[in-house]
């Protein structure tokens, strides 16, 4: 039976088991929307902006280990989606974005709503395709899903001209995929794994540094077994939180620019470092030259060979899927007659506990003004640490990472690499659709929330009872903090003047709004909000505008040059 290109595209999504498509219609994709209308297996979520469509697909993917799918039209539809695509690319999130394009005969003629979508997105996708023949639609979409999920995951874009979506051909969905010169490694090289095991067993001041790759490869179980077998300290990156239980005694907190004092100093002073699914980015190790001042042996496990030794010299590079490599490493360690140096470990833990004694996350609470840290501690307490938490970007993001203890992977959904304001609310929509019975909260700021606040309308239409925790300090908080520290208190354009009444705005969208101004009302407001199982509740917490995030490693400085609140 012959089908149109549009019908084939939807049949492909059905074959891939896609549950939700997040999108916004337009002229170039009307045939595809027509095909969506004529079936009921794939559900469409109508967002109010294409950026939100990709963020929602992203949140769905991060929380499920499935490929998120977005559908946008040509021209401004595609360009609106670019921020979401770049966000997913930086954090290695598997997405397939289907974009409409002007008819093939119009391409290159500056037709109405034409942009070079393939050219524009090339720097921020894992791969992209322009389909010029209807006979290639099925095979291309099959490749897109394979590429998005395999190896180091990432977004893949399929650009389909309008005439191609209306032409007919026979539908045959491929059962297998072969992409020339693309063969992601699964298991690491045996000799390197044995070398890594020996370095770990000989270590005097060991450290395990785990990133988002642990979450993406579903390797949390293997990581926990490894850490407990060795008795080593472990730190997680912002993207790796939940990959190892934050309440475990061997976890010494997140590291990096706003990481704990003990994690940063242990990272800086270790003699053997095992990096698992992490990439030594600038927000993690700060100044590379400063990091290199302490001699150490580095073992680096990553699925992407281009990430290994990209920023630091590595002694034992292991290319492979994190879950498989950790499994192989555990097998070698279990078979070894040697044990880690117990005496050296006792001394090392004693030093770490001295650093822990700084209690670097301690803050001065207040009975007069709401401290943002207090809100997040209460959020953790009331949800029992069992919620899915999305965030936008800024101070509130860092406080959430510091004070909400994630014990499970895929519960912490945030934009790490790109740092995209406006991510939190649409990402929460994707999470809630993926986990309808779970508690989903979006922690945001009064600046970030306004970048995609129109999605409150989507939440109303699809009855998504997300809890929005807005830490409203009337500033672009992280910008203000940097201006205070490094720009002589010149608060250039960081004060949020003429803010809306968020309670009335939430109510205008058909939701519940709560304004909280007193610390004594914080817990009660949160309990009331989470008790309303069927309502989206927007909580506007009026927080201390002068509060800063500590610890802080200033840009260009090293991990041991951390600023603590007590230093000021």
PLY file of the C-alpha trace (Angstrom):
ply
format ascii 1.0
element vertex 568
property float x
property float y
property float z
element edge 567
property int vertex1
property int vertex2
end_header
0.00 0.00 0.00
1.29 3.43 -0.91
1.41 6.19 1.70
2.30 9.85 1.54
5.58 11.05 3.02
3.60 12.58 5.88
1.81 9.31 6.60
5.12 7.47 6.42
6.66 9.88 8.95
3.87 9.18 11.44
4.01 5.42 10.79
7.75 5.58 11.55
7.01 7.22 14.89
4.52 4.47 15.62
7.10 1.82 14.74
9.56 3.45 17.15
7.00 3.32 19.94
6.76 7.10 20.25
4.10 8.10 22.76
4.20 11.89 22.53
5.20 14.44 19.92
5.65 18.01 21.11
5.03 20.59 18.42
3.39 23.57 16.77
1.80 23.48 13.31
2.58 25.66 10.29
2.26 25.65 6.54
5.19 23.38 5.73
4.05 20.60 8.06
0.29 20.64 7.48
0.35 17.31 5.63
2.17 15.78 8.61
-0.39 17.26 11.01
-3.13 15.85 8.80
-1.55 12.41 9.15
-1.35 12.90 12.93
-5.08 13.75 12.98
-5.98 10.50 11.21
-4.46 8.19 13.83
-4.56 7.82 17.61
-1.39 5.99 18.60
0.95 8.98 18.71
-0.36 11.81 20.89
0.46 15.41 20.03
1.11 18.05 22.68
0.44 21.54 21.38
2.94 23.92 22.97
2.79 27.71 22.67
6.34 28.19 21.35
8.66 25.90 19.41
11.50 26.35 21.90
9.19 24.87 24.52
8.40 21.94 22.22
12.04 20.89 22.13
12.54 21.50 25.87
9.45 19.39 26.63
10.75 16.58 24.41
14.09 16.99 26.19
12.51 16.67 29.65
10.63 13.60 28.48
13.87 12.04 27.21
15.97 12.88 30.29
13.44 11.34 32.64
12.77 8.14 30.67
15.82 7.00 28.67
13.62 7.27 25.57
14.06 9.46 22.50
12.09 12.71 22.72
10.34 13.92 19.57
9.48 17.44 18.44
7.69 18.64 15.30
8.06 22.19 13.98
7.37 24.04 10.77
9.85 25.75 8.45
11.43 29.19 8.85
10.65 30.73 12.24
9.39 27.39 13.54
12.79 25.85 12.93
14.78 28.84 14.20
12.65 29.00 17.35
13.61 25.38 17.99
17.37 25.98 17.76
17.82 26.95 21.42
16.18 23.72 22.53
18.25 21.71 20.07
21.49 23.30 21.29
20.47 22.64 24.90
20.01 18.94 24.16
23.25 18.81 22.17
25.35 20.23 25.00
23.92 17.71 27.48
23.89 14.70 25.11
20.12 14.18 25.16
18.56 11.90 22.51
15.98 13.81 20.45
14.53 13.56 16.96
13.30 16.86 15.58
11.18 16.76 12.45
11.03 20.12 10.70
9.04 21.17 7.69
10.74 22.79 4.72
9.50 24.69 1.68
8.91 22.57 -1.45
12.09 21.24 -3.04
11.67 23.42 -6.13
11.65 26.54 -3.90
14.74 25.70 -1.84
17.39 28.38 -2.27
14.98 30.96 -3.67
14.26 32.80 -0.39
10.72 31.46 -0.43
8.19 32.38 2.24
9.27 30.92 5.57
12.43 29.40 4.14
15.66 29.08 6.10
18.58 26.73 5.62
17.60 24.57 8.58
20.31 21.99 7.94
22.97 24.72 7.78
21.70 26.58 10.82
21.50 23.48 13.03
24.66 21.74 11.83
26.84 23.01 14.72
24.36 21.89 17.40
23.09 18.49 16.28
24.62 15.06 16.30
23.49 14.77 12.68
20.86 16.21 10.38
19.15 15.25 7.13
17.33 17.01 4.30
14.99 14.46 2.70
14.50 15.20 -1.01
12.92 11.91 -2.06
9.81 10.42 -0.48
11.37 6.96 -0.83
14.01 8.01 1.71
11.66 9.18 4.47
11.38 5.86 6.32
15.06 4.95 6.18
16.08 8.46 7.21
13.81 8.51 10.27
15.07 5.05 11.24
18.64 6.35 11.05
17.67 9.43 13.04
16.39 7.38 15.98
19.41 5.10 15.86
21.88 7.97 15.80
20.05 9.90 18.53
20.19 7.01 21.00
23.39 5.13 20.22
26.92 6.05 21.24
27.01 9.47 22.81
23.35 10.49 22.51
22.24 13.74 20.94
19.62 15.53 18.87
19.10 14.55 15.22
17.08 16.74 12.86
15.10 15.52 9.83
14.07 18.33 7.45
11.17 17.31 5.16
10.08 19.58 2.28
6.35 20.06 1.92
6.10 18.39 -1.49
7.97 15.34 -0.21
5.47 15.01 2.62
2.64 14.86 0.05
4.21 12.47 -2.47
3.43 8.74 -2.28
5.49 5.59 -2.15
5.35 2.13 -0.60
5.99 2.01 3.12
8.66 -0.37 4.36
10.22 0.40 7.72
13.78 -0.91 7.98
14.47 -3.53 10.63
18.16 -2.66 10.90
20.42 0.33 10.43
23.90 0.58 9.01
25.67 3.91 8.98
29.01 3.91 7.25
31.96 4.82 9.51
29.73 5.03 12.60
30.43 2.17 15.00
30.26 3.31 18.66
32.39 1.28 21.04
30.65 -0.71 23.78
33.40 -2.40 25.78
36.73 -0.82 26.61
40.07 -2.35 25.70
40.92 -5.15 28.14
44.50 -4.08 28.80
43.46 -0.53 29.67
40.79 -1.79 32.07
43.36 -3.95 33.85
45.74 -0.98 34.02
42.96 1.17 35.48
42.17 -1.46 38.10
45.81 -1.59 39.18
46.04 2.19 39.50
42.93 2.21 41.67
44.23 -0.54 43.92
47.58 1.22 44.36
46.05 4.65 45.08
46.74 6.50 48.32
44.39 9.44 47.77
41.80 8.15 45.28
38.82 10.04 43.91
35.90 9.03 41.71
34.40 11.80 39.59
31.13 10.85 37.86
29.16 12.85 35.33
26.05 12.74 33.19
27.35 9.76 31.22
26.53 7.54 34.21
22.90 8.64 34.01
22.67 8.41 30.23
24.11 4.89 30.10
21.98 3.60 33.01
25.18 2.80 34.88
24.15 3.89 38.37
23.99 0.32 39.70
27.51 -0.49 38.51
28.86 2.81 39.87
27.37 2.20 43.31
28.86 -1.28 43.42
32.29 0.03 42.40
32.33 2.86 44.96
31.26 0.60 47.82
33.66 -2.15 46.81
36.63 0.24 46.84
35.55 2.47 49.74
36.59 5.58 47.79
35.07 9.06 47.99
32.88 10.08 45.07
31.69 13.39 43.67
29.13 14.11 40.97
28.93 16.86 38.41
25.78 18.96 38.07
24.61 16.63 35.29
25.58 13.51 37.22
23.52 14.20 40.36
21.48 11.16 41.25
23.89 8.82 39.47
25.17 8.04 42.96
22.95 8.46 46.05
23.50 11.88 47.58
22.60 10.61 51.06
25.36 7.96 51.00
28.26 8.59 53.38
30.85 8.15 50.59
29.28 10.94 48.54
31.08 14.20 49.29
28.85 16.52 47.31
28.78 18.09 43.88
32.06 19.59 42.69
32.87 22.58 40.55
32.18 26.30 40.57
29.47 25.95 43.22
30.51 22.55 44.52
31.32 21.66 48.10
34.62 22.60 49.69
35.43 18.94 50.40
34.64 17.75 46.86
36.75 20.44 45.23
39.75 19.96 47.51
39.58 16.17 47.24
39.43 16.50 43.46
42.39 18.87 43.49
44.58 16.84 45.88
43.90 13.24 44.83
46.68 11.06 43.44
44.47 8.78 41.30
41.34 10.11 39.65
38.71 7.95 37.98
36.56 10.09 35.66
33.37 8.31 34.60
31.18 9.81 31.88
32.40 13.35 32.57
34.33 15.80 30.45
36.43 18.05 32.74
34.58 21.16 31.59
35.47 24.66 32.76
32.73 24.81 35.43
34.06 21.59 36.98
37.85 21.97 37.21
38.23 25.70 36.68
41.70 26.73 35.58
43.34 23.79 33.78
46.88 24.94 34.61
46.00 25.21 38.30
44.41 21.75 38.20
47.61 20.35 36.72
49.79 21.63 39.59
49.16 18.48 41.63
50.57 15.32 40.00
47.93 12.62 39.64
47.11 9.65 37.46
43.86 10.05 35.52
41.65 7.24 34.23
38.99 8.54 31.87
35.99 6.45 30.76
33.76 7.90 28.04
31.73 6.71 25.07
32.98 9.67 23.01
36.70 9.44 22.17
36.80 13.16 21.35
35.97 13.97 24.99
38.97 12.07 26.36
42.09 14.17 26.94
40.29 17.17 25.45
41.12 19.46 28.38
43.50 17.48 30.62
46.21 14.89 30.05
44.89 11.37 30.63
47.00 8.37 31.63
44.52 5.59 30.94
41.89 6.40 28.27
39.01 3.92 28.03
36.52 4.38 25.21
33.27 2.55 25.71
29.79 2.57 27.17
30.07 3.47 30.84
27.82 0.65 32.05
29.78 -1.99 30.13
33.19 -0.60 31.09
32.29 -0.38 34.79
30.99 -3.96 34.62
34.27 -5.13 33.11
36.27 -3.11 35.64
34.30 -4.66 38.51
35.02 -8.13 37.16
38.77 -7.41 37.18
38.65 -5.98 40.72
36.63 -8.92 42.05
39.15 -11.36 40.61
42.15 -9.49 42.04
43.82 -10.76 45.19
44.95 -7.22 46.02
42.82 -4.88 48.12
42.90 -1.07 48.29
45.43 0.37 50.76
43.28 0.47 53.92
45.74 2.54 55.97
46.10 5.16 53.25
42.33 5.29 52.84
41.82 5.96 56.56
44.23 8.89 56.37
42.60 10.19 53.20
39.10 10.02 54.70
40.39 11.79 57.79
41.57 14.66 55.61
38.27 14.75 53.71
36.34 14.82 56.98
38.42 17.80 58.10
37.38 19.62 54.91
33.80 18.51 55.54
34.05 20.14 58.95
33.91 23.51 57.22
30.18 22.85 56.68
30.42 24.92 53.52
26.67 24.86 52.80
25.76 26.38 56.14
23.85 29.65 55.73
22.40 32.20 58.11
18.65 31.64 58.22
16.26 34.46 59.05
12.89 34.97 60.71
12.36 38.16 58.73
13.12 37.32 55.10
12.83 34.05 53.18
16.17 32.46 52.41
16.09 30.48 49.15
18.14 27.66 50.68
15.44 27.23 53.34
12.75 26.84 50.67
14.71 24.07 48.97
15.44 22.26 52.22
11.70 22.29 52.95
10.96 21.15 49.40
13.24 18.16 49.93
11.69 17.41 53.31
8.08 17.58 52.08
8.66 15.53 48.92
10.82 13.02 50.75
13.43 13.40 48.03
11.14 11.42 45.73
10.11 14.09 43.24
11.23 14.85 39.72
12.79 18.32 39.93
13.33 20.48 36.87
15.03 23.84 37.06
15.77 26.90 35.07
19.23 28.47 35.18
20.80 30.72 37.76
21.17 30.88 41.52
18.05 28.79 42.09
19.54 26.02 39.95
22.70 25.90 42.04
20.82 26.01 45.35
18.64 23.12 44.18
21.72 21.11 43.25
23.22 21.83 46.67
20.25 21.33 48.97
17.98 18.77 47.27
19.54 15.33 47.77
19.03 13.24 44.66
19.32 9.53 45.41
18.11 8.27 42.04
19.15 9.02 38.45
16.86 10.89 36.03
15.15 12.85 38.82
17.22 16.03 38.32
16.33 17.68 35.01
18.25 20.86 34.18
20.16 22.60 31.42
23.82 22.13 32.28
26.05 22.81 29.29
24.12 25.58 27.57
22.56 27.07 30.70
19.21 27.83 29.08
16.79 30.10 30.91
13.22 29.11 30.09
14.03 25.38 30.18
12.37 24.45 33.47
8.62 24.74 32.85
8.43 23.04 29.42
10.87 20.36 30.62
8.53 19.72 33.56
5.67 19.25 31.10
7.60 16.50 29.33
8.47 14.86 32.64
4.88 14.95 33.89
3.55 13.41 30.69
6.16 10.66 30.96
5.38 10.07 34.66
1.75 11.08 35.21
1.58 9.64 38.73
4.83 11.19 39.95
5.39 14.46 41.79
6.97 16.99 39.42
8.23 20.39 40.53
9.89 23.18 38.60
12.29 25.39 40.55
12.69 28.70 38.78
13.38 32.40 39.16
11.28 35.40 38.27
13.58 36.03 35.30
13.76 32.50 33.88
10.07 31.71 34.22
9.08 34.62 31.99
11.04 33.22 29.06
8.51 30.43 28.51
5.70 31.38 30.86
3.20 30.99 28.02
3.46 27.24 28.59
1.13 27.68 31.56
-1.48 27.59 28.81
-0.23 24.19 27.61
-0.31 22.94 31.20
-3.96 24.01 31.44
-4.98 22.38 28.18
-3.36 19.05 29.00
-4.10 19.15 32.76
-0.50 18.97 33.97
-0.48 19.60 37.75
3.13 20.73 38.03
4.24 22.64 41.12
6.18 25.79 40.24
8.54 27.04 42.96
9.60 30.55 41.92
12.39 31.99 44.06
11.64 35.63 43.37
14.48 37.93 44.46
13.65 40.70 41.95
17.06 40.30 40.29
18.72 38.20 37.64
20.37 36.61 40.64
23.49 35.03 39.24
24.18 38.09 37.09
23.75 40.30 40.17
26.12 38.06 42.17
28.86 38.36 39.56
28.30 42.10 39.34
28.69 42.33 43.12
31.87 40.26 43.22
33.64 41.28 40.03
32.06 44.48 38.69
32.16 46.85 41.63
28.47 46.49 42.59
27.43 47.99 39.27
24.09 46.23 38.79
23.73 46.94 35.11
20.32 45.75 33.88
20.08 42.91 36.42
17.23 44.35 38.47
13.88 42.98 37.39
11.67 46.07 37.40
7.93 45.96 36.61
7.42 42.29 37.46
3.94 40.88 36.93
1.71 39.75 39.75
2.52 36.04 39.37
-0.45 34.97 41.47
-2.90 36.81 39.24
-1.04 35.65 36.15
-1.27 32.02 37.23
-4.96 32.50 37.95
-5.46 34.11 34.53
-4.15 30.89 32.98
-6.60 28.90 35.10
-4.15 27.73 37.77
-3.65 28.31 41.51
-1.32 31.07 42.64
0.23 31.46 46.11
2.43 34.33 47.25
4.70 33.65 50.22
6.45 36.53 51.98
7.23 35.17 55.48
9.65 32.38 56.40
7.05 31.02 58.82
4.66 30.42 55.90
7.07 28.50 53.65
6.37 25.00 54.89
2.62 25.49 55.02
2.50 26.86 51.48
4.51 23.95 50.14
2.34 21.40 51.94
-0.81 23.05 50.64
0.53 23.09 47.09
1.58 19.45 47.03
-1.71 18.41 48.62
-3.50 19.79 45.54
-2.80 16.75 43.39
-4.84 17.88 40.41
-3.80 21.54 40.25
-0.84 23.39 38.86
0.22 25.61 41.75
2.48 28.60 41.13
4.29 29.55 44.34
5.83 33.01 44.33
8.38 33.00 47.16
9.62 36.53 47.89
13.23 35.73 48.79
16.21 37.69 50.06
17.55 39.73 47.10
21.06 39.92 48.61
21.65 36.18 49.05
24.57 34.67 47.11
25.53 31.13 46.18
28.45 29.70 48.13
30.90 28.07 47.78
32.09 29.75 44.60
35.18 29.21 42.48
35.62 32.45 40.50
35.98 32.16 36.75
39.58 31.51 35.77
40.55 30.28 39.24
41.40 26.80 40.45
39.43 24.40 42.62
41.47 25.19 45.74
40.80 28.93 45.28
37.21 28.56 46.38
35.37 31.41 48.14
33.27 30.47 51.16
30.59 32.60 52.80
32.74 32.84 55.90
35.57 34.41 53.87
33.57 37.58 53.17
0 1
1 2
2 3
3 4
4 5
5 6
6 7
7 8
8 9
9 10
10 11
11 12
12 13
13 14
14 15
15 16
16 17
17 18
18 19
19 20
20 21
21 22
22 23
23 24
24 25
25 26
26 27
27 28
28 29
29 30
30 31
31 32
32 33
33 34
34 35
35 36
36 37
37 38
38 39
39 40
40 41
41 42
42 43
43 44
44 45
45 46
46 47
47 48
48 49
49 50
50 51
51 52
52 53
53 54
54 55
55 56
56 57
57 58
58 59
59 60
60 61
61 62
62 63
63 64
64 65
65 66
66 67
67 68
68 69
69 70
70 71
71 72
72 73
73 74
74 75
75 76
76 77
77 78
78 79
79 80
80 81
81 82
82 83
83 84
84 85
85 86
86 87
87 88
88 89
89 90
90 91
91 92
92 93
93 94
94 95
95 96
96 97
97 98
98 99
99 100
100 101
101 102
102 103
103 104
104 105
105 106
106 107
107 108
108 109
109 110
110 111
111 112
112 113
113 114
114 115
115 116
116 117
117 118
118 119
119 120
120 121
121 122
122 123
123 124
124 125
125 126
126 127
127 128
128 129
129 130
130 131
131 132
132 133
133 134
134 135
135 136
136 137
137 138
138 139
139 140
140 141
141 142
142 143
143 144
144 145
145 146
146 147
147 148
148 149
149 150
150 151
151 152
152 153
153 154
154 155
155 156
156 157
157 158
158 159
159 160
160 161
161 162
162 163
163 164
164 165
165 166
166 167
167 168
168 169
169 170
170 171
171 172
172 173
173 174
174 175
175 176
176 177
177 178
178 179
179 180
180 181
181 182
182 183
183 184
184 185
185 186
186 187
187 188
188 189
189 190
190 191
191 192
192 193
193 194
194 195
195 196
196 197
197 198
198 199
199 200
200 201
201 202
202 203
203 204
204 205
205 206
206 207
207 208
208 209
209 210
210 211
211 212
212 213
213 214
214 215
215 216
216 217
217 218
218 219
219 220
220 221
221 222
222 223
223 224
224 225
225 226
226 227
227 228
228 229
229 230
230 231
231 232
232 233
233 234
234 235
235 236
236 237
237 238
238 239
239 240
240 241
241 242
242 243
243 244
244 245
245 246
246 247
247 248
248 249
249 250
250 251
251 252
252 253
253 254
254 255
255 256
256 257
257 258
258 259
259 260
260 261
261 262
262 263
263 264
264 265
265 266
266 267
267 268
268 269
269 270
270 271
271 272
272 273
273 274
274 275
275 276
276 277
277 278
278 279
279 280
280 281
281 282
282 283
283 284
284 285
285 286
286 287
287 288
288 289
289 290
290 291
291 292
292 293
293 294
294 295
295 296
296 297
297 298
298 299
299 300
300 301
301 302
302 303
303 304
304 305
305 306
306 307
307 308
308 309
309 310
310 311
311 312
312 313
313 314
314 315
315 316
316 317
317 318
318 319
319 320
320 321
321 322
322 323
323 324
324 325
325 326
326 327
327 328
328 329
329 330
330 331
331 332
332 333
333 334
334 335
335 336
336 337
337 338
338 339
339 340
340 341
341 342
342 343
343 344
344 345
345 346
346 347
347 348
348 349
349 350
350 351
351 352
352 353
353 354
354 355
355 356
356 357
357 358
358 359
359 360
360 361
361 362
362 363
363 364
364 365
365 366
366 367
367 368
368 369
369 370
370 371
371 372
372 373
373 374
374 375
375 376
376 377
377 378
378 379
379 380
380 381
381 382
382 383
383 384
384 385
385 386
386 387
387 388
388 389
389 390
390 391
391 392
392 393
393 394
394 395
395 396
396 397
397 398
398 399
399 400
400 401
401 402
402 403
403 404
404 405
405 406
406 407
407 408
408 409
409 410
410 411
411 412
412 413
413 414
414 415
415 416
416 417
417 418
418 419
419 420
420 421
421 422
422 423
423 424
424 425
425 426
426 427
427 428
428 429
429 430
430 431
431 432
432 433
433 434
434 435
435 436
436 437
437 438
438 439
439 440
440 441
441 442
442 443
443 444
444 445
445 446
446 447
447 448
448 449
449 450
450 451
451 452
452 453
453 454
454 455
455 456
456 457
457 458
458 459
459 460
460 461
461 462
462 463
463 464
464 465
465 466
466 467
467 468
468 469
469 470
470 471
471 472
472 473
473 474
474 475
475 476
476 477
477 478
478 479
479 480
480 481
481 482
482 483
483 484
484 485
485 486
486 487
487 488
488 489
489 490
490 491
491 492
492 493
493 494
494 495
495 496
496 497
497 498
498 499
499 500
500 501
501 502
502 503
503 504
504 505
505 506
506 507
507 508
508 509
509 510
510 511
511 512
512 513
513 514
514 515
515 516
516 517
517 518
518 519
519 520
520 521
521 522
522 523
523 524
524 525
525 526
526 527
527 528
528 529
529 530
530 531
531 532
532 533
533 534
534 535
535 536
536 537
537 538
538 539
539 540
540 541
541 542
542 543
543 544
544 545
545 546
546 547
547 548
548 549
549 550
550 551
551 552
552 553
553 554
554 555
555 556
556 557
557 558
558 559
559 560
560 561
561 562
562 563
563 564
564 565
565 566
566 567
